[in-house]
Amino acid sequence: MPASLIRSPARSSRKKRLVGVLCLGGALLAIGLGVAGLAQAGDPEVAVTPVPLSGLCGDKSAVLPRDVAGRLAVSAWYAKPADGAGPPARSPVIFFNAGWGGRVEGHMNQIDALVQRGYVVIGIDQKSSEAYREFVDFSDEAAFTRTRAAVDLKAGEFAKDNSAVLDILQAAVSCAGDHNVASVLKRLDFERVGIVGYSFGGAVAAETSRQDSRFKAAVNLDGWLFGDVGRLGLKRPFLEISDDSGLPTTADLNSSDTVHRLTSRLTDGDYKQVLANMDRYGGYFLVMVGSRHQSFVDVSQRSFLARMASLLPSGRRTIEAVNIYAGAFLDRYVAGASSDLSKLIASPDDGVRVVFAKSPLQEATQ
C-alpha cells in the first residue's frame, strides 16, 4: 500500500483521485523519501537521540515483545539542555507515527513545535518496507472488503508496537547504561503521554489510545480511521484535523468507476462514523481551509520540484495552524497545562473550519 494510495489513509484527498493515486503511489513515495533531507526543519535548539530497544539494560533486558527491536527504529527529540544546567524536569511525552511508508523525520516542523512547547517526542518508524507490503485492491466489493480487513489488522498491530515501545522505555529508566539514552529516559513523564499521527499514522494513533489508557489523548492528522477505533470510537480526548478536499457527492458514491465509488464510500462512511463517535464521546474535528493531504508534511514547504509539479501544494499555513491547534489540545489533555484551546475553537482563524467540538469524556479505560 504505497503512501499516497489510500492517501495513506487520508480522508479528504483520499476521495476523488484514488484511480490516479493507484498508479502514482509508488512514484510519490519515492519522491517523498528522496527529498526527506530537504524536508527537515532542524531547529538548532532541538536535540535528537536514537533509542535502541535492545540492550538498554544489559543482561537485565527482558524478552522484547513481538521482536520490536528488530522491526522498529525509535528516536527521541527534546530541548537541548543549557550549558551547566542540572537534571531537567520530567516532560510530557508525545509519540509520533508517520504515514504509510513514510518517516517521522518528514514532520520536523511539527516535532520542533512540540519540543518548543516542552514535550519530548518519541518517533517510531518501521525499519523495513516489508511492513507496508499489503495488496490494495478496490477492483470489486470482495476485494475492497479484504483490503479493509487487512488494513484494520495492520493498524491494530502498529498500535501494539507503540505500547510495546512505551513498556520498554518505562522498564529501562532505572537501568539504561548509555549516558545519552539514560538522560533522555529520565526526562520522560510517563503519567503524561499522548500520541499524534499523520495519515495512516493518525489511524494508528487513535487505535493506540483506544487500546492503551496510558496514551491520554490522540491527534489524527488527515487519516481515515482503521482498526477497531473506527467502529467503536475513542472515549479519550481526540482531535481530528482534515484537509479541505471536500466530501464525496451523490455522483461520487454512485460512480460507474469501481475504485472511485468504493473510495468515496470509504470516505463518506468514515466521516459519518467519526462524527457519530464524537457526538457520543466528545472530540474536536477541524478542517484546514485550502489544504490538501500532503500539506501536512514538511516536504510540502521545502521541495521546490514537488511544488512545481503541483504534487505537493505549499503547506506552511496548514502546518502552522496544525501546530497551534494540536499544541493547545495536547497542552490541555496531556500536559495538564493552561491552554487557549477553548478560545481557538470559539473564534477560529480564517484558515480553520470547526466541524465539530464537544468536550470529550475522560475515562481511564474503555
NUKE-70252 format. One record per residue (C-alpha): y, z, x. Coordinates in steps of 0.2 Angstrom, whole numbers. Each point is the difference from the previous one (the first is absolute). Example, Ala and Ser with C-alpha at 12.3 -4.5 7.8 and 13.67 -1.06 7.14 Angstrom:
2
v,w,u
-22,39,62;
17,-3,6;
END
This chain:
366
v,w,u
0,0,0;
15,-6,10;
16,10,0;
10,-11,-12;
-15,-4,-11;
0,13,-13;
17,1,7;
-10,13,9;
0,8,-17;
17,-2,-5;
5,-1,-18;
15,-11,-2;
-1,-14,13;
-18,3,-3;
2,-9,-16;
5,-18,0;
-4,-7,17;
-17,5,3;
-7,-18,0;
11,-4,15;
-3,17,8;
-19,-3,0;
3,-14,12;
15,8,9;
-7,18,2;
-8,-3,17;
15,-9,7;
12,14,-7;
-11,13,8;
0,-8,16;
19,-2,-1;
2,18,-4;
-11,6,14;
8,-12,12;
18,6,-2;
-5,18,-1;
9,4,16;
16,-7,-7;
-2,10,-16;
1,17,8;
16,10,-2;
-3,11,15;
12,14,-3;
3,8,18;
0,18,-8;
-18,-3,-7;
-15,3,11;
-18,-6,-4;
-16,7,7;
-17,-8,-3;
-12,13,-8;
-18,-2,5;
-12,6,-13;
-14,4,12;
0,12,14;
15,10,-6;
-9,16,2;
-12,-4,14;
-18,6,-3;
6,9,-16;
3,-16,-9;
-10,-1,-16;
-9,-16,-6;
13,-11,-6;
-2,-5,-18;
-4,-19,-4;
2,-4,19;
19,0,-3;
4,1,19;
-8,-17,3;
9,-8,-15;
17,7,-1;
15,0,12;
12,14,-3;
18,3,6;
13,13,-3;
19,-3,0;
12,15,1;
17,4,7;
1,1,18;
3,18,6;
16,4,9;
0,4,18;
-4,19,3;
-4,2,-19;
-13,13,-5;
-15,-3,-11;
6,-10,-15;
-1,7,-18;
-15,-7,-11;
5,-16,-9;
-6,-7,-16;
-12,-15,3;
-1,-17,-8;
-15,-11,2;
4,-19,0;
-12,-14,-5;
4,-18,3;
-5,-15,-11;
-16,-10,0;
-3,-5,18;
17,6,6;
6,14,12;
10,15,-2;
12,-6,14;
6,-13,-12;
9,14,-9;
10,8,14;
16,0,-10;
-8,11,-13;
-9,11,13;
17,2,10;
9,5,-17;
-14,13,-4;
1,7,18;
19,2,-2;
-3,10,-16;
-11,12,10;
-17,-6,-3;
-15,-4,12;
-8,-16,-5;
-18,-3,2;
-4,-19,0;
-18,-5,-3;
-6,-18,4;
-18,-7,-2;
-4,-6,18;
-11,-15,-5;
4,-14,-11;
-17,2,-7;
6,14,-11;
9,-14,-10;
-14,-12,-1;
-1,-1,-19;
-3,-16,-9;
14,-2,-13;
-5,-11,-14;
10,-3,-16;
-9,-16,-4;
-7,7,-17;
-2,16,-9;
-16,6,8;
7,-3,17;
16,9,-4;
-10,15,-6;
-10,0,16;
16,-1,10;
9,14,-9;
-16,11,2;
0,-3,19;
18,4,2;
-1,15,-10;
-14,6,11;
10,-4,16;
15,10,-6;
-11,15,-3;
-8,-2,17;
17,-1,9;
6,15,-10;
-14,10,7;
5,-6,17;
17,8,-2;
-8,17,-5;
-12,-1,14;
15,-2,12;
9,15,-8;
-16,10,3;
-1,-5,18;
18,4,3;
-1,17,-8;
-16,5,9;
8,-5,17;
16,10,0;
-8,15,9;
-10,-10,13;
7,-17,4;
1,-1,19;
12,-15,3;
17,8,2;
9,-14,-9;
-12,-1,-15;
0,19,-1;
18,1,-1;
1,-12,-14;
-14,9,-10;
10,16,2;
14,-8,-9;
-10,-4,-16;
3,10,-15;
-16,-2,-10;
6,8,-15;
13,-14,-2;
-9,-17,1;
4,-16,-10;
-5,-18,1;
8,-17,0;
-7,-17,-1;
5,-18,-1;
-9,-13,-10;
-19,4,0;
5,15,11;
10,6,-16;
-16,-1,-10;
-9,10,14;
15,13,0;
-1,3,-18;
-19,1,0;
1,12,15;
11,12,-10;
-11,-1,-15;
-16,4,10;
8,13,12;
12,14,-7;
6,3,18;
11,-16,-2;
13,7,-11;
9,-16,-5;
-3,-19,2;
12,-15,2;
-7,-18,-4;
11,-14,7;
-3,-15,-10;
-19,1,-2;
-12,-3,-14;
-10,16,-3;
-19,0,4;
-13,13,1;
-1,13,-14;
18,4,0;
4,-16,-9;
-11,6,-15;
3,18,1;
18,2,6;
7,12,12;
5,18,-6;
9,3,16;
18,-6,3;
-1,-19,2;
14,-13,4;
-4,-18,-3;
13,-13,8;
-3,-18,-5;
8,-17,5;
10,-10,-13;
-11,-15,-3;
-2,3,-18;
-14,3,-12;
-12,-13,-6;
5,-10,-15;
-11,-4,-15;
-2,-17,8;
-6,8,16;
-13,10,-9;
-7,-15,-9;
2,-12,15;
-14,-14,1;
0,4,19;
-13,13,2;
6,9,15;
18,0,-7;
-6,7,-16;
-11,14,7;
13,5,13;
13,1,-14;
-12,11,-10;
-2,11,14;
18,2,2;
3,3,-18;
-14,13,-2;
5,9,15;
18,1,-5;
-5,7,-18;
-12,12,7;
12,7,13;
13,3,-13;
-13,8,-12;
-5,12,14;
17,4,4;
4,4,-18;
-14,12,0;
2,8,17;
18,-4,5;
6,-11,14;
13,-12,6;
0,-19,-1;
13,-10,9;
4,-18,3;
9,-6,15;
12,-13,-7;
-2,-17,8;
-14,5,11;
-17,-9,3;
-16,8,7;
3,-3,18;
18,7,-2;
-9,17,3;
-5,-3,18;
10,-1,16;
-4,-18,4;
10,-5,-16;
16,5,10;
-5,-4,18;
-10,-16,0;
12,-15,1;
-14,-13,-2;
-7,9,-15;
17,1,-9;
4,-18,4;
-17,-5,-7;
5,9,-16;
-17,10,1;
8,17,3;
17,2,-9;
12,12,9;
-4,18,-5;
13,11,8;
8,5,-17;
-18,3,-7;
-6,11,15;
16,10,0;
-1,4,-18;
-19,4,2;
4,12,14;
13,9,-11;
-10,1,-16;
-17,4,8;
8,12,12;
8,10,-14;
-16,0,-10;
-10,6,15;
13,13,4;
-2,8,-17;
-18,-1,-3;
-7,1,18;
13,9,11;
6,11,-14;
17,-3,6;
16,-3,-10;
1,-18,-6;
12,-12,-9;
-15,-9,-9;
6,5,-17;
18,-7,4;
-7,-16,7;
-11,-2,-16;
14,4,-12;
12,-12,9;
-10,-13,9;
8,-12,13;
3,-17,-6;
-15,-6,10;
-12,12,-9;
-7,-1,-17;
-8,15,-8;
-14,-5,-11;
-7,17,-3;
4,18,5;
-8,16,-6;
-2,16,9;
-18,0,6;
-13,14,-3;
-4,9,16;
-18,6,-1;
-10,5,15;
-16,-9,-6;
-4,-14,-11;
END
